[in-house]
Amino acid sequence: MRKHNGKKIIGAILLLVILVLVGNGKMQQAKADPLQPEIARKILRFHILANSDSEEDQAVKIKVRDALGKMMGPKLADSKNLEETKKIVSENMDEIVALAEKTLEDNGYTYGATAELAHVQFPEKNYGDYTFPAGEYEALEVTLGKGGGHNWWCVLYPNMCFQGAVYEVVDEEADEALREVLTPEEYADVFDSGKLEIRFKFLEYFR
C-alpha cells in the first residue's frame, strides 16, 4: 500500500514539473516566437469584432459570421494561393460590408459594419489543435459597430474557416493545406495536438 502511495506522490510531483516546464515554454513562445514573421507571411486571417461583450452583440456577431461564411465559402473554395485569396476578398469587400450590415439590420441593429484588409496585432491564439504565435498578421477585419467586444477569428488562407458547418473544427483537408503552406518546422510550431498527452500516458504507470 505504501509503495502504491509512493508511486502516486512521485507521479504528482513529476506532473507538476512537466506543467511548469510546459508553462514556461508557452510563456517564452508568447513573448517572441522567431518563426512568427514567416508564418504570418504565408497566411491570411479572418477577424470579426463584436460591437460589445453584451450577450446580444456577441450573438449577432455569430450570425454575421455565418452569413459571411455562406457567401465567401464558395468564392474561396478554389483559391490556389494567398494572393488569389486576397484578390477575391478585395473584389468582394463591398458585398461583405453590405451583407454584414443587412444581417445586423435584420436582427434589429443599426450600428453598421466596416471591413478591410489590415495588418493586425494578435495575441497568441488557439484554434482547434493549433496555436498561432502572437504578432502581426494580415487579416480580413470586419468591425461591427464600435468593435469593442470579444472577437471571432479563423485562418482564411489556407482555408480553415469554411470547410464545414462547425467553423472551429479543422478537417483533414484543411490540415493538409496548412502543411503545404508552412515548412515542417513552422507547422510543428503551431500544431498543438499531442504536446501534453505524454504526461497522461506517463502517469498511467503511477496509478
C-alpha positions in Angstrom: 0.0 0.0 0.0 2.8 2.4 0.9 4.6 1.5 -2.3 1.4 2.3 -4.3 1.0 5.7 -2.5 4.7 6.5 -3.1 4.3 6.0 -6.8 1.3 8.3 -6.8 3.2 11.0 -4.9 6.1 10.7 -7.4 3.7 10.9 -10.3 2.1 14.0 -8.9 5.5 15.7 -8.4 6.6 14.8 -12.0 3.3 16.1 -13.4 3.8 19.4 -11.6 7.3 19.6 -13.0 6.0 18.9 -16.5 3.3 21.5 -16.2 5.8 24.1 -15.0 8.2 23.4 -17.9 5.4 23.5 -20.5 4.0 26.7 -19.0 7.4 28.3 -19.1 7.8 27.2 -22.7 4.4 28.7 -23.6 5.3 32.0 -21.9 8.6 32.2 -23.9 6.8 31.3 -27.1 4.2 34.0 -26.5 6.9 36.6 -25.8 8.7 36.2 -29.1 8.4 33.3 -31.5 11.2 33.6 -34.1 9.0 31.7 -36.6 6.0 34.1 -36.3 7.0 36.5 -39.1 7.4 33.7 -41.6 4.1 32.0 -40.5 2.3 35.4 -40.8 3.7 36.0 -44.3 2.1 32.8 -45.5 -1.5 33.0 -44.1 -4.5 35.4 -44.1 -6.7 35.6 -41.0 -10.3 36.5 -40.7 -11.3 38.6 -37.8 -14.8 39.7 -36.7 -15.0 42.2 -33.8 -18.4 42.4 -32.0 -19.8 45.8 -31.0 -19.6 44.9 -27.3 -19.5 42.0 -25.0 -23.2 42.1 -24.3 -25.0 38.8 -24.9 -27.0 40.3 -27.8 -23.9 41.8 -29.6 -22.0 38.5 -29.2 -24.9 36.5 -30.6 -25.4 38.8 -33.7 -21.6 38.6 -34.3 -22.0 34.8 -34.8 -25.0 35.4 -37.2 -22.8 37.8 -39.2 -20.0 35.1 -39.2 -22.5 32.5 -40.5 -23.8 34.8 -43.2 -20.4 35.8 -44.5 -19.3 32.1 -44.4 -22.2 31.1 -46.7 -21.3 33.9 -49.1 -17.5 33.6 -49.1 -17.1 29.8 -48.7 -18.0 29.0 -52.4 -16.0 32.0 -53.7 -12.8 30.9 -51.9 -13.3 27.1 -52.4 -10.9 27.0 -55.5 -8.5 29.7 -54.4 -5.0 28.3 -55.1 -2.7 30.7 -53.2 -2.6 33.7 -50.8 -2.6 36.4 -53.5 -5.7 34.9 -55.2 -7.5 34.8 -51.8 -6.7 38.4 -51.1 -7.8 39.4 -54.6 -11.2 37.6 -54.1 -11.6 39.3 -50.7 -10.8 42.7 -52.1 -13.2 42.3 -55.1 -16.0 41.3 -52.7 -15.3 43.9 -49.9 -18.4 46.0 -50.7 -20.6 42.9 -50.7 -19.0 41.7 -47.4 -19.9 45.1 -45.8 -23.4 45.1 -47.3 -24.2 41.6 -46.1 -22.8 42.3 -42.6 -25.0 45.4 -42.3 -28.0 43.6 -43.7 -27.6 40.8 -41.1 -27.3 43.4 -38.4 -30.4 45.3 -39.6 -32.4 42.0 -40.0 -31.7 41.4 -36.3 -32.7 44.9 -35.2 -29.2 46.6 -35.0 -28.4 49.9 -36.7 -24.8 50.4 -35.7 -23.4 49.3 -39.1 -20.2 47.5 -40.1 -16.9 48.1 -41.8 -14.4 45.7 -43.4 -10.8 46.0 -44.7 -7.7 44.0 -45.3 -5.4 45.2 -42.5 -2.3 44.3 -40.6 -3.4 43.5 -37.1 -1.6 42.6 -33.8 -2.9 39.3 -32.4 -2.1 37.8 -29.1 -1.3 34.1 -29.1 -4.5 32.3 -30.3 -5.7 28.7 -30.1 -7.7 27.3 -33.0 -8.6 23.7 -32.6 -5.4 21.7 -32.4 -3.3 24.8 -33.4 -1.7 27.6 -31.5 -0.7 30.6 -33.7 2.0 32.7 -32.1 1.5 36.3 -31.1 2.4 39.0 -33.5 1.3 41.0 -36.6 -0.8 39.2 -39.2 -2.7 40.4 -42.3 -6.4 39.8 -41.8 -9.8 40.5 -43.3 -11.1 42.5 -40.4 -14.8 43.0 -40.1 -15.8 45.5 -37.3 -19.4 45.6 -36.1 -20.4 49.0 -34.6 -17.7 50.2 -32.1 -15.8 46.9 -32.3 -15.4 46.9 -28.5 -16.3 43.3 -27.9 -14.6 39.9 -28.0 -13.8 38.8 -31.5 -14.1 35.6 -33.5 -11.3 34.6 -35.8 -10.1 31.9 -38.1 -7.5 31.3 -40.9 -8.9 32.4 -44.2 -5.8 31.2 -46.2 -5.2 28.3 -46.3 -9.0 27.9 -45.9 -9.6 26.7 -42.4 -12.7 28.8 -42.0 -15.4 27.4 -44.3 -14.7 23.7 -44.6 -17.8 22.7 -42.7 -20.8 23.7 -40.7 -18.7 23.8 -37.4 -16.1 26.5 -38.1 -13.9 25.7 -35.1 -13.2 22.1 -36.3 -10.4 21.8 -38.8 -10.8 18.7 -41.1 -8.0 16.7 -42.8 -8.3 18.7 -46.0 -7.6 22.0 -44.1 -4.8 20.4 -42.1 -3.2 19.2 -45.3 -3.5 22.7 -46.8 -1.7 24.2 -43.8 1.1 21.6 -44.1 1.6 22.6 -47.7 1.8 26.3 -47.0 4.1 26.0 -43.9 7.5 24.4 -43.6 7.7 21.3 -41.4 9.3 23.4 -38.7 6.6 26.1 -38.9 3.8 23.5 -38.9 5.3 21.8 -35.8 5.4 25.3 -34.2 1.7 25.8 -34.5 0.4 22.2 -34.2 -0.6 21.6 -30.6 -2.3 18.2 -30.6 -0.4 15.7 -28.5 2.1 18.1 -26.9 0.7 17.4 -23.5 -0.6 13.9 -24.0 2.7 12.4 -22.9 2.1 13.5 -19.3 -1.1 11.5 -19.1 0.4 8.4 -20.6 3.4 8.7 -18.3 1.1 8.9 -15.3 -0.6 5.6 -16.2 2.5 3.9 -14.7 1.8 5.6 -11.3 -1.9 4.7 -11.0 
